[in-house]
Amino acid sequence: MRLPIYLEPEVQDYLAAKAQAKKIDLDDLVNDLLKQEIRIAESLRQPLLVTHNPLI
């Protein structure tokens, strides 16, 4: 199932200009941005990897 997503006009205009400058579809740009946000959010949920610190 595909959901329609409605952007605020100023957001759509901004992203459309960015997509046009990159010569990609607006859908692709928005999906790439959302995937990046998901990766960031998920990485913040992961415990930090602690390496050996000889000062501890």
Secondary structure, 3 states (H helix, E strand, C coil): CCCCCCCCHHHHHHHHHHHHHHCCCHHHHHHHHHHHHHHHHHHHHCCCCCCCCCCC
